[in-house]
Amino acid sequence: MKLKQYQYKPSCFFVQVTLPGIFTALIGLFSIYQMIVSDYGPTYGFVLLVAIYHVWNTFVSVSNPEKISVDTNKILFHAYGKEHSYDLEEIEHFYMRMIGGRKRIYLTINHGGIFRGRYWIRLEEFSENTELEEKLSQMEAQIHPNSILVEAKKQGKE
């Protein structure tokens, strides 16, 4: 089967993901400067840690994918020239948590980690979002056929 691609609306991706990432990086740089010149070093140190975490999630670990590609045996997440690819046979853990009335999904693959496997998906911003949600639900059911959570989600949709 050919890869089906779901694309985040480009202007929305820039405003909702890229711009906040850049702004947070600038806040991090300002915090470094303030740690050096001000008397509030520990406070700015904390702000710097939060900024590093946000910038890492945005630009390094691809936690907010710009494009998701799916076929019968593979799923790929793309952003900022990076790609995370998973063969369905190799996935041991696939957990979808719906947030905000089915508007966003927090998805973990193989328990997630600092470099990959944790994804925030804003369904309303993706092309063919209903189909994307259904595909992800099918994958979760395929990987965890006896899961109580999967059964509860099926019952909730009926």
C-alpha positions as CSV (number, residue, x, y, z in Angstrom):
1,M,0.0,0.0,0.0
2,K,1.2,3.5,-0.8
3,L,1.9,5.8,2.1
4,K,-1.0,8.1,3.0
5,Q,0.2,11.5,4.1
6,Y,-1.6,13.8,6.5
7,Q,-0.2,17.4,6.5
8,Y,-0.4,20.0,9.2
9,K,-1.7,23.3,7.7
10,P,1.6,25.1,6.9
11,S,0.6,28.5,8.2
12,C,-0.9,27.1,11.4
13,F,2.3,25.0,11.9
14,F,4.4,28.1,11.7
15,V,2.2,30.1,14.1
16,Q,1.4,27.3,16.6
17,V,4.7,25.3,16.6
18,T,7.7,27.1,15.0
19,L,7.1,30.6,16.2
20,P,6.7,29.6,19.9
21,G,9.8,27.5,19.5
22,I,11.8,30.4,18.3
23,F,10.4,32.7,20.9
24,T,11.2,30.2,23.6
25,A,14.8,30.0,22.3
26,L,15.1,33.7,22.6
27,I,13.7,33.6,26.2
28,G,16.4,31.0,26.9
29,L,19.1,33.3,25.5
30,F,17.8,36.2,27.6
31,S,17.8,33.9,30.7
32,I,21.4,33.1,30.1
33,Y,22.3,36.8,29.9
34,Q,20.2,37.5,33.1
35,M,21.9,34.7,35.0
36,I,25.2,36.4,34.4
37,V,24.3,40.0,35.1
38,S,21.4,39.9,37.6
39,D,20.9,38.8,41.2
40,Y,18.1,36.4,40.2
41,G,20.3,33.6,38.8
42,P,18.4,30.7,40.2
43,T,15.1,32.0,38.9
44,Y,16.5,32.6,35.4
45,G,18.1,29.2,35.6
46,F,14.7,27.6,36.1
47,V,13.3,29.7,33.1
48,L,16.3,28.4,31.1
49,L,15.5,24.8,31.9
50,V,11.9,25.2,30.8
51,A,13.1,26.9,27.6
52,I,15.5,24.2,26.8
53,Y,12.8,21.5,27.4
54,H,10.4,23.3,25.0
55,V,13.0,24.0,22.3
56,W,14.2,20.3,22.6
57,N,10.6,19.0,22.1
58,T,10.0,21.4,19.2
59,F,13.1,21.1,17.1
60,V,15.0,18.0,18.3
61,S,12.6,15.3,19.3
62,V,9.9,16.2,16.7
63,S,7.2,16.0,19.3
64,N,4.9,18.1,17.2
65,P,5.0,16.5,13.7
66,E,4.3,18.6,10.6
67,K,3.4,15.6,8.5
68,I,2.4,12.0,9.4
69,S,2.6,9.2,6.8
70,V,0.8,5.9,7.3
71,D,0.5,2.7,5.5
72,T,-0.5,-0.9,6.5
73,N,2.8,-1.7,8.2
74,K,4.6,1.6,8.9
75,I,4.1,5.1,10.4
76,L,6.3,8.0,9.9
77,F,6.5,11.4,11.7
78,H,8.2,14.4,9.9
79,A,9.2,17.9,11.0
80,Y,12.1,20.2,10.4
81,G,13.9,17.8,8.0
82,K,13.8,14.9,10.5
83,E,11.9,11.7,10.2
84,H,10.9,9.1,12.8
85,S,9.9,5.8,11.2
86,Y,8.3,2.8,13.0
87,D,7.5,-0.6,11.5
88,L,4.2,-1.8,13.1
89,E,5.7,-5.2,13.7
90,E,8.4,-3.6,15.9
91,I,6.1,-1.5,18.0
92,E,5.4,-3.0,21.4
93,H,3.6,-0.1,22.9
94,F,1.2,2.3,21.1
95,Y,-0.9,4.5,23.4
96,M,-3.3,7.3,22.3
97,R,-4.7,9.7,24.8
98,M,-7.4,12.0,23.5
99,I,-7.3,15.5,25.0
100,G,-9.6,18.5,24.7
101,G,-12.7,16.8,23.4
102,R,-11.0,14.8,20.6
103,K,-9.1,17.8,19.3
104,R,-5.6,16.7,20.3
105,I,-3.9,13.3,20.7
106,Y,-0.9,12.6,22.9
107,L,0.6,9.5,21.3
108,T,3.4,7.5,22.8
109,I,5.2,4.7,20.8
110,N,7.3,2.2,22.6
111,H,6.9,4.2,25.9
112,G,8.4,7.3,24.3
113,G,11.7,8.9,25.3
114,I,13.7,12.1,25.2
115,F,14.7,11.6,21.5
116,R,11.6,10.1,19.9
117,G,8.3,8.3,20.6
118,R,6.2,11.1,22.1
119,Y,3.9,13.1,19.8
120,W,1.3,15.8,20.2
121,I,-1.1,15.7,17.3
122,R,-3.6,18.6,16.9
123,L,-6.2,16.8,14.8
124,E,-8.1,19.9,13.7
125,E,-5.0,21.2,12.0
126,F,-4.3,18.1,9.9
127,S,-5.6,17.4,6.5
128,E,-8.2,14.6,6.6
129,N,-8.1,14.6,10.4
130,T,-11.1,12.2,10.8
131,E,-9.3,9.6,8.7
132,L,-6.1,10.2,10.6
133,E,-7.8,9.6,13.9
134,E,-9.4,6.4,12.6
135,K,-6.0,5.1,11.3
136,L,-4.3,5.7,14.6
137,S,-7.1,4.0,16.5
138,Q,-6.9,1.0,14.2
139,M,-3.1,0.8,14.8
140,E,-3.7,0.9,18.5
141,A,-6.3,-1.9,18.3
142,Q,-4.0,-3.9,16.0
143,I,-1.0,-3.6,18.4
144,H,-3.1,-4.1,21.6
145,P,-6.0,-6.3,20.6
146,N,-6.9,-7.3,24.1
147,S,-6.5,-3.9,25.8
148,I,-9.3,-2.8,28.0
149,L,-8.6,0.8,26.9
150,V,-9.1,-0.1,23.2
151,E,-12.4,-1.8,24.1
152,A,-13.5,1.2,26.0
153,K,-12.7,3.5,23.1
154,K,-14.7,1.2,20.8
155,Q,-17.6,1.2,23.1
156,G,-17.5,5.0,23.4
157,K,-17.7,5.4,19.7
158,E,-20.8,3.3,19.4
